[in-house]
Amino acid sequence: MQVGLARRTLTPFGLWMFGAAASAPMVVLSGGIVATYATTRVTALPLTFGLVAGVVAVLAVGYAAMARQLGHPAAYYGILAHGLGRSWGVAAGMVALVAYNAIQISLYGPFGATMADHLGGTWWVWAGIALVVVGVLGVRAIVLSTRVLAVVLAVSLLIVAAFVLAGVGQPAAGGVSWTGFHASGLAVSGIGGAVAFCVAALMGFDAPGSFVEEAVDRRSVGRATVDGVLVLGGVYAVAAFAMGVAVGPDVVAEVAADPASGLPFSVLSRLGGWWAALASVVLIFAIVTSMLAFHAVLARYVFAMAREKVLPAGLAKTGSATRVRAPRGGSLTQTSVAAVVVGAFAISGADPMAVMFTWLSTLGAVGLLCLLLAASVAAMTAPASVRGPQAGAWEWRLAPALGVLGGSVVLVLMVGNVGSLLGAAPGSLYPFLLPAILAAAAVGGGLWAGHLRQARPEVFAGIGRGTPKTHAVPDTINVSI
């Protein structure tokens, strides 16, 4: 008997919402955009967001097409296993586990620091409380998590819209300046760092690919993924534009770098002090829901790879013999890993923001960008049996090729500015730890696949092929949201 996830439980809106919640618009507004202006001093940040979102959207076309066709919860693992070979699939699975874990765990830093600033106490105590909350929700049915995400995301987008109105409605120079969209603002030394920050802000949009087995309609995975990038990119571009207009594009970098300025809450206060208070509260919930979204993706990666016995098979066991309402083994595994890593940072005395959040989120963003590039290559080399009888040239040839070209430029800019992103001293070798960790994960995955080929050929043959047949797992009626 095959074991599968709860089929037909996520609508197209539910899929899109997981990607948007993982990206966390409130976190990007209050942290990402402010930090990017302060660190890079790039006045054309709105235009940068638009361009990067365009490149990532094209890069996501091949990924979404492959995810839709394969229906595998461990999306990158399944995509590379079918497009480039089983060993590549295991390597991608290991890199994905590292990258998604890095991003998810990084969020405990800002959550703990924010709570400690507002209510006192030690950051790691608050991080521990959040870890328990995410762990409890993670082992519940996906419907509950989606309802929580929907409420927080809706309020977050409302606050971002209010911020835009407050900024554009009361421009610093007495008139709306379009400097943020001037192409000349791209020819500055900090553009590489700005591109890297923009990529990191968009990460999470690929989450719908991991819920394809639970989707009401597989075809909606592609729309939720690509549309998610474009919508988020547009929202962030407009928010960055409004911030520049609100304080003045010529001084926005200096204002953003000054903690006393209180961006973006000082701009929201123009509409009334309660808006800033509401934003502070929603920011905390937004961090938790972003953690929850990445937690759900990781739980499905562990479950799917354990179902194929690439990871210990016990991690795929549940109380049901056929239908899994929540991948408990994967969820508990991710919670355990997060507890160990957060504990290690707490014991070391590392700063939760400057070290833990910055290093882990950058590691995750670089890893996921590499996986997106690999997925586009896999789409171009996928056999006809994967592409299907109505495969279009745009999805399977042109978009992946353009995505690889544009994505490679973005990756070079990102890796080339890793040192400045991490605040490392010039000439320091520490930033090279990030690509080294990702390379080690990929090599380790490839070696493990080689071991499976020799010692357990039946497991190797099933890599990326363990998704239950359409009628192997019964549906539950009236659970769609």
C-alpha positions as CSV (number, residue, x, y, z in Angstrom):
1,M,0.0,0.0,0.0
2,Q,1.3,3.4,-1.0
3,V,1.4,6.3,1.5
4,G,0.6,9.8,0.3
5,L,-0.1,13.3,1.5
6,A,-3.6,14.6,1.8
7,R,-4.7,15.1,-1.8
8,R,-6.9,17.8,-3.0
9,T,-6.7,20.0,0.1
10,L,-5.0,23.1,-1.2
11,T,-6.7,25.5,-3.7
12,P,-4.7,27.7,-6.1
13,F,-5.0,30.6,-3.6
14,G,-3.7,28.4,-0.8
15,L,-0.7,27.5,-2.9
16,W,0.1,31.1,-3.7
17,M,-0.4,32.1,-0.1
18,F,2.2,29.7,1.2
19,G,4.8,31.2,-1.2
20,A,3.8,34.8,-0.3
21,A,3.8,34.0,3.5
22,A,7.2,32.4,3.2
23,S,8.6,35.5,1.6
24,A,7.0,37.6,4.4
25,P,6.2,41.1,3.1
26,M,6.2,42.6,6.6
27,V,9.7,41.3,7.2
28,V,10.9,42.6,3.9
29,L,9.4,46.0,4.5
30,S,10.7,46.5,8.1
31,G,14.0,44.7,7.7
32,G,15.0,43.9,4.1
33,I,14.3,47.2,2.4
34,V,15.7,49.3,5.2
35,A,18.8,47.2,5.5
36,T,19.4,47.3,1.7
37,Y,19.2,51.1,1.5
38,A,21.5,51.4,4.5
39,T,24.1,48.9,3.4
40,T,24.2,49.4,-0.4
41,R,23.2,53.0,-0.8
42,V,21.5,52.2,-4.1
43,T,18.8,54.7,-4.8
44,A,17.5,52.7,-7.7
45,L,16.3,49.9,-5.4
46,P,12.7,49.9,-6.7
47,L,14.0,49.3,-10.2
48,T,16.4,46.6,-8.9
49,F,13.5,44.8,-7.3
50,G,11.6,44.9,-10.6
51,L,14.5,43.6,-12.6
52,V,15.4,40.8,-10.2
53,A,11.8,39.7,-9.9
54,G,11.6,39.5,-13.7
55,V,14.7,37.3,-13.9
56,V,13.6,35.1,-11.1
57,A,10.1,34.8,-12.6
58,V,11.6,33.6,-15.9
59,L,13.9,31.3,-14.0
60,A,10.9,29.8,-12.2
61,V,9.0,28.8,-15.3
62,G,11.0,25.6,-15.9
63,Y,10.9,24.8,-12.2
64,A,7.1,25.2,-12.1
65,A,6.6,23.1,-15.3
66,M,8.7,20.3,-13.9
67,A,7.0,20.4,-10.5
68,R,3.6,20.4,-12.1
69,Q,4.4,17.4,-14.2
70,L,6.1,15.3,-11.6
71,G,3.9,16.1,-8.5
72,H,6.8,15.4,-6.1
73,P,6.7,17.0,-2.7
74,A,10.6,17.2,-2.6
75,A,10.4,19.4,-5.7
76,Y,14.1,20.0,-6.5
77,Y,15.0,16.5,-5.6
78,G,12.4,15.0,-8.0
79,I,13.1,17.6,-10.7
80,L,16.8,16.9,-10.9
81,A,16.3,13.1,-10.5
82,H,14.2,13.1,-13.7
83,G,16.0,15.8,-15.7
84,L,19.7,15.2,-14.9
85,G,19.9,11.8,-13.2
86,R,19.2,10.1,-9.9
87,S,22.5,11.1,-8.3
88,W,21.9,14.7,-9.2
89,G,18.5,14.4,-7.5
90,V,19.9,13.2,-4.2
91,A,22.5,16.0,-4.3
92,A,19.8,18.5,-4.9
93,G,17.7,17.1,-2.1
94,M,20.6,17.5,0.3
95,V,21.3,21.1,-0.8
96,A,17.5,21.9,-0.5
97,L,17.5,20.5,3.1
98,V,20.4,22.7,4.0
99,A,19.1,25.8,2.2
100,Y,15.5,25.6,3.5
101,N,16.7,24.8,7.0
102,A,19.1,27.8,7.0
103,I,16.3,30.2,6.0
104,Q,13.8,28.8,8.4
105,I,16.1,28.7,11.4
106,S,17.5,32.2,10.6
107,L,14.1,33.7,11.4
108,Y,14.4,32.7,15.0
109,G,17.0,35.4,15.3
110,P,14.9,38.4,14.4
111,F,11.9,37.0,16.3
112,G,13.8,36.5,19.5
113,A,15.5,39.9,19.2
114,T,12.2,41.7,18.4
115,M,10.4,40.1,21.4
116,A,13.3,40.8,23.7
117,D,13.4,44.5,22.7
118,H,9.7,44.9,23.3
119,L,9.0,42.6,26.3
120,G,12.5,42.0,27.7
121,G,14.2,38.8,28.4
122,T,16.8,36.8,26.5
123,W,16.3,36.3,22.7
124,W,16.9,32.6,22.8
125,V,14.1,32.1,25.3
126,W,11.6,33.8,22.9
127,A,13.1,31.8,20.0
128,G,12.4,28.6,22.0
129,I,8.8,29.6,22.5
130,A,8.4,30.2,18.7
131,L,10.0,26.9,18.0
132,V,7.4,25.1,20.1
133,V,4.5,27.0,18.5
134,V,5.8,26.2,15.0
135,G,6.5,22.6,15.9
136,V,2.9,22.1,17.3
137,L,1.3,23.7,14.2
138,G,3.6,21.7,11.9
139,V,2.2,18.3,13.0
140,R,-1.4,19.5,12.4
141,A,-3.3,19.2,9.2
142,I,-2.3,21.7,6.5
143,V,-5.7,23.3,6.6
144,L,-5.0,24.8,10.0
145,S,-1.7,26.3,9.0
146,T,-3.2,27.8,5.9
147,R,-5.9,29.6,7.9
148,V,-3.3,31.1,10.1
149,L,-1.2,32.2,7.2
150,A,-4.2,33.7,5.4
151,V,-5.0,36.1,8.2
152,V,-1.5,37.3,8.9
153,L,-0.7,37.7,5.2
154,A,-3.9,39.7,4.5
155,V,-3.1,42.1,7.4
156,S,0.6,42.3,6.3
157,L,-0.4,43.4,2.8
158,L,-2.8,45.9,4.2
159,I,0.0,47.5,6.3
160,V,2.3,47.6,3.3
161,A,-0.4,49.3,1.3
162,A,-0.9,51.8,4.1
163,F,2.8,52.5,4.2
164,V,2.8,53.2,0.4
165,L,-0.1,55.6,0.8
166,A,1.7,57.4,3.8
167,G,5.0,57.7,1.9
168,V,3.7,58.8,-1.5
169,G,0.9,60.9,0.0
170,Q,3.4,63.0,2.0
171,P,6.6,63.2,-0.1
172,A,9.7,64.6,1.6
173,A,10.6,67.0,-1.3
174,G,7.1,68.3,-1.7
175,G,6.6,66.2,-4.8
176,V,6.9,62.6,-5.9
177,S,10.4,61.8,-7.1
178,W,10.9,58.9,-9.6
179,T,14.6,58.6,-8.9
180,G,14.1,55.1,-7.7
181,F,13.3,54.0,-11.2
182,H,16.2,55.8,-13.0
183,A,18.4,53.3,-14.8
184,S,21.5,55.5,-14.0
185,G,21.1,54.5,-10.4
186,L,22.1,50.9,-11.3
187,A,25.7,51.9,-12.2
188,V,27.0,52.2,-8.7
189,S,29.3,50.1,-6.6
190,G,26.6,48.7,-4.3
191,I,24.4,47.2,-7.0
192,G,25.7,43.7,-6.4
193,G,24.7,43.8,-2.8
194,A,21.3,45.2,-3.7
195,V,20.7,42.4,-6.2
196,A,21.6,39.9,-3.5
197,F,19.2,41.4,-1.0
198,C,16.4,41.4,-3.6
199,V,17.0,37.7,-4.3
200,A,16.9,36.9,-0.6
201,A,13.7,38.9,-0.2
202,L,11.9,36.8,-2.8
203,M,13.0,33.4,-1.5
204,G,10.0,31.3,-0.5
205,F,8.1,31.9,-3.7
206,D,8.9,28.3,-4.8
207,A,7.0,26.8,-1.9
208,P,4.0,25.8,-4.0
209,G,6.1,23.2,-5.8
210,S,6.3,21.2,-2.5
211,F,2.5,21.1,-2.1
212,V,1.7,19.8,-5.5
213,E,0.7,16.4,-4.2
214,E,-1.9,18.1,-2.0
215,A,-3.1,20.6,-4.7
216,V,-6.7,20.6,-5.9
217,D,-5.3,21.3,-9.4
218,R,-1.7,20.6,-10.4
219,R,-1.9,23.2,-13.1
220,S,-2.3,25.9,-10.5
221,V,1.3,25.2,-9.2
222,G,2.8,27.0,-12.1
223,R,0.6,30.0,-11.8
224,A,1.0,30.2,-8.1
225,T,4.8,30.1,-8.4
226,V,5.4,32.5,-11.3
227,D,2.6,34.9,-10.3
228,G,3.9,34.9,-6.8
229,V,7.3,36.2,-7.9
230,L,5.8,38.9,-10.0
231,V,3.3,40.0,-7.4
232,L,5.9,40.0,-4.6
233,G,8.5,41.8,-6.8
234,G,5.9,44.5,-7.6
235,V,4.9,44.9,-4.0
236,Y,8.5,45.3,-2.8
237,A,9.4,47.6,-5.7
238,V,6.5,49.9,-4.8
239,A,7.3,49.8,-1.1
240,A,10.9,50.7,-1.7
241,F,9.8,53.5,-4.0
242,A,7.5,54.8,-1.3
243,M,10.3,54.7,1.3
244,G,12.5,56.7,-1.0
245,V,9.8,59.3,-1.7
246,A,8.8,59.5,2.0
247,V,12.3,60.6,3.3
248,G,13.9,61.8,0.0
249,P,15.8,59.5,-2.4
250,D,19.0,61.5,-1.9
251,V,19.1,60.8,1.8
252,V,17.2,57.6,2.2
253,A,20.4,55.6,2.7
254,E,21.5,57.8,5.6
255,V,18.0,57.8,7.2
256,A,17.8,54.0,6.9
257,A,21.2,53.6,8.5
258,D,20.1,55.6,11.5
259,P,18.2,53.4,14.1
260,A,16.7,56.5,15.6
261,S,14.8,57.2,12.3
262,G,12.4,54.3,13.1
263,L,11.9,53.3,9.5
264,P,9.4,52.1,8.3
265,F,7.2,52.7,11.4
266,S,7.9,56.5,11.5
267,V,6.3,56.8,8.0
268,L,3.3,54.7,9.1
269,S,2.8,57.0,12.1
270,R,1.9,59.7,9.6
271,L,-1.5,57.9,9.3
272,G,-1.8,57.6,13.1
273,G,0.2,56.1,15.8
274,W,-1.9,53.0,16.0
275,W,-0.7,52.0,12.5
276,A,2.9,51.7,13.7
277,A,1.7,49.8,16.8
278,L,-0.3,47.4,14.6
279,A,2.7,46.9,12.3
280,S,4.9,46.0,15.2
281,V,2.5,43.3,16.3
282,V,1.9,42.0,12.8
283,L,5.7,41.8,12.2
284,I,6.0,39.3,15.0
285,F,3.2,37.1,13.6
286,A,4.6,37.5,10.1
287,I,8.0,36.1,11.2
288,V,6.2,33.1,12.8
289,T,4.1,32.4,9.7
290,S,7.2,32.6,7.5
291,M,8.9,30.0,9.8
292,L,5.7,27.9,9.5
293,A,5.7,28.0,5.7
294,F,9.3,27.0,5.4
295,H,8.8,24.3,8.1
296,A,6.0,22.8,6.1
297,V,8.2,22.7,3.0
298,L,11.0,21.0,4.9
299,A,8.6,18.5,6.4
300,R,7.5,17.4,3.0
301,Y,11.1,17.1,1.7
302,V,12.0,14.8,4.6
303,F,8.8,12.8,4.2
304,A,9.1,12.3,0.4
305,M,12.8,11.3,0.5
306,A,12.1,9.0,3.5
307,R,9.2,7.4,1.6
308,E,11.7,6.5,-1.1
309,K,14.2,5.3,1.6
310,V,16.8,7.8,0.6
311,L,16.4,9.1,4.2
312,P,15.6,6.7,7.0
313,A,12.2,5.1,6.2
314,G,10.9,5.7,9.7
315,L,10.6,9.4,9.0
316,A,7.8,8.7,6.6
317,K,5.8,6.6,9.0
318,T,2.5,8.0,10.3
319,G,-0.7,6.8,12.0
320,S,-2.4,6.1,8.7
321,A,-1.4,3.4,6.3
322,T,-2.4,5.3,3.2
323,R,-3.2,9.0,3.8
324,V,-1.0,11.5,5.7
325,R,-2.8,14.6,7.0
326,A,0.6,16.0,8.1
327,P,4.1,14.6,7.6
328,R,4.9,14.2,11.3
329,G,8.3,12.6,10.9
330,G,9.6,15.4,8.7
331,S,8.0,18.0,11.0
332,L,9.6,16.6,14.1
333,T,12.9,16.3,12.4
334,Q,13.0,19.9,11.3
335,T,12.0,21.1,14.8
336,S,14.8,19.0,16.3
337,V,17.4,20.4,13.8
338,A,16.2,24.0,14.5
339,A,16.4,23.4,18.3
340,V,20.0,22.2,17.9
341,V,21.1,25.1,15.7
342,V,19.4,27.8,17.7
343,G,20.9,26.3,20.9
344,A,24.4,26.3,19.3
345,F,24.1,30.0,18.4
346,A,22.8,30.8,21.9
347,I,25.7,29.0,23.6
348,S,28.2,30.7,21.4
349,G,26.9,34.1,22.3
350,A,26.4,35.1,18.6
351,D,24.3,38.2,17.8
352,P,20.9,36.9,16.7
353,M,20.6,39.5,13.9
354,A,24.1,40.4,12.7
355,V,25.4,36.8,12.8
356,M,22.6,34.2,13.0
357,F,20.0,35.8,10.8
358,T,22.4,37.3,8.3
359,W,24.6,34.3,7.8
360,L,21.9,31.6,7.7
361,S,19.5,33.6,5.4
362,T,22.3,34.4,3.0
363,L,23.3,30.7,2.9
364,G,19.7,29.7,2.2
365,A,19.2,32.3,-0.5
366,V,22.4,31.3,-2.4
367,G,21.5,27.6,-2.1
368,L,17.9,28.1,-3.5
369,L,19.2,30.3,-6.3
370,C,21.6,27.5,-7.3
371,L,18.8,25.0,-7.2
372,L,16.6,27.2,-9.4
373,L,19.4,27.3,-12.0
374,A,19.8,23.5,-11.8
375,A,16.0,23.1,-12.2
376,S,16.0,25.2,-15.4
377,V,18.8,23.0,-16.8
378,A,16.8,19.9,-15.9
379,A,13.7,21.3,-17.6
380,M,15.7,21.8,-20.8
381,T,17.1,18.2,-20.7
382,A,13.9,16.4,-19.4
383,P,12.7,13.5,-21.6
384,A,9.5,13.6,-23.5
385,S,7.9,11.3,-21.0
386,V,8.2,14.0,-18.4
387,R,7.3,17.0,-20.5
388,G,4.0,15.4,-21.7
389,P,2.3,15.5,-25.1
390,Q,1.5,19.2,-25.1
391,A,4.9,20.6,-24.0
392,G,5.4,24.2,-25.1
393,A,8.7,25.7,-26.2
394,W,8.4,28.6,-23.8
395,E,8.1,26.4,-20.7
396,W,10.6,23.8,-21.6
397,R,13.2,25.5,-23.8
398,L,13.1,29.3,-24.1
399,A,12.2,30.4,-20.6
400,P,14.7,28.0,-18.9
401,A,17.5,29.1,-21.3
402,L,16.8,32.8,-20.6
403,G,16.5,32.1,-16.9
404,V,19.9,30.3,-16.8
405,L,21.5,33.3,-18.5
406,G,19.9,35.9,-16.3
407,G,20.1,33.8,-13.2
408,S,23.8,33.1,-13.7
409,V,24.5,36.9,-13.7
410,V,22.5,37.3,-10.5
411,L,24.3,34.4,-8.9
412,V,27.7,35.9,-9.8
413,L,26.7,39.3,-8.4
414,M,25.3,37.6,-5.2
415,V,28.4,35.4,-4.5
416,G,30.7,38.2,-5.4
417,N,29.2,40.4,-2.7
418,V,28.8,37.7,0.0
419,G,31.5,39.3,2.1
420,S,29.9,42.8,2.2
421,L,26.5,41.2,2.9
422,L,27.9,39.4,5.9
423,G,29.9,42.4,7.2
424,A,33.2,40.5,6.8
425,A,36.5,42.3,6.7
426,P,38.1,42.7,3.3
427,G,40.2,39.7,2.4
428,S,38.4,37.5,5.0
429,L,38.0,33.9,4.1
430,Y,34.9,33.4,6.3
431,P,32.4,34.2,3.5
432,F,33.7,31.3,1.5
433,L,32.2,29.0,4.2
434,L,28.8,29.5,2.6
435,P,29.5,28.1,-0.9
436,A,31.7,25.5,0.8
437,I,28.8,24.2,2.9
438,L,26.5,24.0,-0.1
439,A,29.2,22.2,-2.2
440,A,29.7,19.8,0.7
441,A,26.0,19.0,0.9
442,A,25.9,18.4,-2.9
443,V,28.9,16.2,-2.8
444,G,27.6,14.3,0.2
445,G,24.3,13.7,-1.6
446,G,26.1,12.5,-4.7
447,L,28.3,10.1,-2.7
448,W,25.2,8.8,-0.8
449,A,23.5,8.1,-4.2
450,G,26.6,6.2,-5.3
451,H,26.4,4.1,-2.2
452,L,22.7,3.4,-2.8
453,R,23.5,2.4,-6.4
454,Q,26.0,-0.2,-5.2
455,A,24.4,-1.4,-1.9
456,R,20.7,-0.9,-2.5
457,P,20.0,-0.8,-6.2
458,E,16.2,-1.1,-5.7
459,V,16.2,2.1,-3.7
460,F,18.5,3.9,-6.2
461,A,16.1,2.9,-9.0
462,G,13.2,4.5,-7.1
463,I,14.8,7.9,-6.6
464,G,12.3,10.6,-7.5
465,R,9.7,8.0,-8.5
466,G,7.9,7.4,-5.2
467,T,4.9,9.5,-5.7
468,P,1.7,7.4,-5.3
469,K,-0.5,6.7,-8.3
470,T,-3.6,8.9,-8.8
471,H,-6.0,6.3,-7.3
472,A,-3.6,4.7,-4.8
473,V,-4.6,7.2,-2.0
474,P,-8.2,8.0,-1.2
475,D,-9.5,11.6,-1.2
476,T,-11.3,13.1,1.8
477,I,-14.5,15.0,0.9
478,N,-15.0,18.6,1.8
479,V,-11.6,19.6,3.0
480,S,-10.6,22.1,0.4
481,I,-10.0,25.6,1.6
